[in-house]
Structure formats: C-alpha cells, structure tokens
C-alpha cells in the first residue's frame, strides 16, 4: 500500500488558503473602488426600497 504524502496535502491546503485570501482582498478592493463615487450597497438598497415603499402606500 502507498504511503500518504502529507507534505503535498499540506502544500495544497496552503495554496487554497492563499488563493481564498487573495480573492477576499480583491473583492474588498472592488467594493472600496465602488464606494468612492456612490456606495454600491446603499445604491442597491435605495433603489430596492423606494419602489416597494411606494407600492405599499398605494395598496394600503
């Protein structure tokens, strides 16, 4: 029976962690760039709640 290569498995886990961390940093940077002009999340919330509030008031 073959012996497990723990060094290879450890290196793969380390690479996966590094890749995930880099993706998080890139995502964070993207949000920061979007926040310079107008916050993306706030713009989405404002657009999403305004029509719903208007529709709710006319139905009530």
Backbone as CSV, one residue per row, in Angstrom:
resi,resn,N_x,N_y,N_z,CA_x,CA_y,CA_z,C_x,C_y,C_z
1,UNK,0.850,-1.196,0.000,0.000,0.000,0.000,0.889,1.252,0.000
2,UNK,0.437,2.286,-0.703,1.217,3.512,-0.829,1.141,4.342,0.455
3,UNK,2.223,5.021,0.714,2.305,5.884,1.894,1.731,7.268,1.555
4,UNK,0.883,7.843,2.422,0.310,9.173,2.137,1.395,10.252,2.102
5,UNK,1.249,11.184,1.172,2.211,12.267,1.031,1.637,13.497,1.747
6,UNK,1.925,13.590,3.039,1.367,14.669,3.850,1.900,16.044,3.444
7,UNK,3.116,16.101,2.961,3.694,17.383,2.535,2.914,17.951,1.357
8,UNK,2.551,17.088,0.409,1.787,17.539,-0.748,0.416,18.051,-0.313
9,UNK,-0.246,17.300,0.565,-1.581,17.711,1.045,-1.512,19.048,1.778
10,UNK,-0.486,19.222,2.604,-0.321,20.471,3.344,-0.101,21.637,2.386
11,UNK,0.722,21.422,1.365,1.002,22.481,0.382,-0.276,22.862,-0.374
12,UNK,-1.099,21.873,-0.699,-2.355,22.153,-1.391,-3.299,22.975,-0.515
13,UNK,-3.350,22.648,0.784,-4.184,23.430,1.715,-3.679,24.862,1.820
14,UNK,-2.349,25.025,1.892,-1.765,26.364,1.980,-2.072,27.183,0.725
15,UNK,-1.978,26.559,-0.446,-2.284,27.255,-1.697,-3.758,27.660,-1.754
16,UNK,-4.635,26.791,-1.273,-6.065,27.093,-1.273,-6.359,28.278,-0.346
17,UNK,-5.715,28.292,0.824,-5.899,29.408,1.761,-5.403,30.715,1.150
18,UNK,-4.232,30.651,0.499,-3.650,31.842,-0.113,-4.564,32.382,-1.213
19,UNK,-5.100,31.494,-2.036,-5.987,31.899,-3.121,-7.260,32.541,-2.563
20,UNK,-7.822,31.942,-1.529,-9.035,32.476,-0.917,-8.778,33.860,-0.325
21,UNK,-7.641,34.030,0.322,-7.291,35.319,0.918,-7.123,36.391,-0.162
22,UNK,-6.471,36.037,-1.272,-6.285,36.985,-2.367,-7.633,37.391,-2.968
23,UNK,-8.555,36.435,-3.089,-9.890,36.749,-3.616,-10.625,37.719,-2.696
24,UNK,-10.484,37.516,-1.392,-11.123,38.413,-0.431,-10.552,39.824,-0.546
25,UNK,-9.225,39.923,-0.682,-8.582,41.229,-0.809,-9.057,41.921,-2.084
26,UNK,-9.137,41.161,-3.178,-9.584,41.726,-4.460,-11.038,42.182,-4.350
27,UNK,-11.876,41.387,-3.701,-13.290,41.750,-3.529,-13.420,43.012,-2.680
28,UNK,-12.639,43.093,-1.627,-12.659,44.253,-0.746,-12.223,45.502,-1.501
29,UNK,-11.179,45.375,-2.323,-10.697,46.498,-3.111,-11.770,46.937,-4.104
30,UNK,-12.475,45.997,-4.682,-13.540,46.319,-5.623,-14.661,47.082,-4.955
31,UNK,-15.009,46.694,-3.752,-16.055,47.417,-3.018,-15.587,48.821,-2.668
32,UNK,-14.307,48.957,-2.329,-13.770,50.264,-1.961,-13.794,51.199,-3.165
33,UNK,-13.461,50.692,-4.337,-13.485,51.498,-5.559,-14.915,51.930,-5.854
34,UNK,-15.875,51.047,-5.676,-17.276,51.380,-5.904,-17.778,52.401,-4.898
35,UNK,-17.215,52.433,-3.696,-17.651,53.342,-2.641,-17.140,54.766,-2.870
36,UNK,-16.129,54.955,-3.722,-15.605,56.295,-3.977,-16.675,57.217,-4.556
37,UNK,-17.383,56.758,-5.566,-18.429,57.580,-6.175,-19.701,57.520,-5.339
38,UNK,-20.279,56.358,-5.313,-21.505,56.140,-4.553,-21.463,54.703,-4.056
39,UNK,-21.740,54.465,-2.795,-21.672,53.098,-2.276,-22.626,52.180,-3.040
40,UNK,-22.091,51.047,-3.506,-22.895,50.129,-4.294,-24.050,49.565,-3.477
41,UNK,-23.800,49.152,-2.247,-24.832,48.554,-1.413,-25.931,49.571,-1.098
42,UNK,-25.555,50.791,-0.797,-26.540,51.824,-0.479,-27.378,52.143,-1.711
43,UNK,-26.764,52.170,-2.880,-27.498,52.454,-4.110,-28.499,51.335,-4.396
44,UNK,-28.096,50.101,-4.184,-28.993,48.968,-4.405,-30.141,48.993,-3.408
45,UNK,-29.850,49.298,-2.147,-30.900,49.344,-1.127,-31.885,50.467,-1.417
46,UNK,-31.377,51.631,-1.795,-32.257,52.772,-2.065,-33.168,52.470,-3.250
47,UNK,-32.625,51.861,-4.291,-33.431,51.526,-5.458,-34.440,50.441,-5.125
48,UNK,-34.041,49.480,-4.310,-34.920,48.368,-3.977,-36.035,48.759,-3.022
49,UNK,-35.806,49.685,-2.099,-36.814,50.020,-1.100,-37.774,51.101,-1.583
50,UNK,-37.325,52.018,-2.429,-38.185,53.109,-2.875,-39.416,52.594,-3.634
51,UNK,-39.300,51.751,-4.626,-40.494,51.260,-5.321,-41.384,50.420,-4.415
52,UNK,-40.788,49.650,-3.520,-41.583,48.799,-2.621,-42.389,49.669,-1.666
53,UNK,-41.782,50.756,-1.164,-42.488,51.647,-0.246,-43.635,52.349,-0.980
54,UNK,-43.395,52.768,-2.208,-44.416,53.434,-2.994,-45.581,52.481,-3.297
55,UNK,-45.271,51.254,-3.629,-46.304,50.265,-3.937,-47.092,49.919,-2.671
56,UNK,-46.409,49.862,-1.542,-47.064,49.542,-0.278,-48.033,50.635,0.146
57,UNK,-47.687,51.886,-0.098,-48.533,53.005,0.306,-49.793,53.072,-0.547
58,UNK,-49.706,52.794,-1.833,-50.885,52.872,-2.689,-51.829,51.716,-2.417
59,UNK,-51.298,50.561,-2.024,-52.145,49.398,-1.755,-52.851,49.554,-0.407
60,UNK,-52.269,50.268,0.520,-52.845,50.388,1.868,-53.937,51.405,1.821
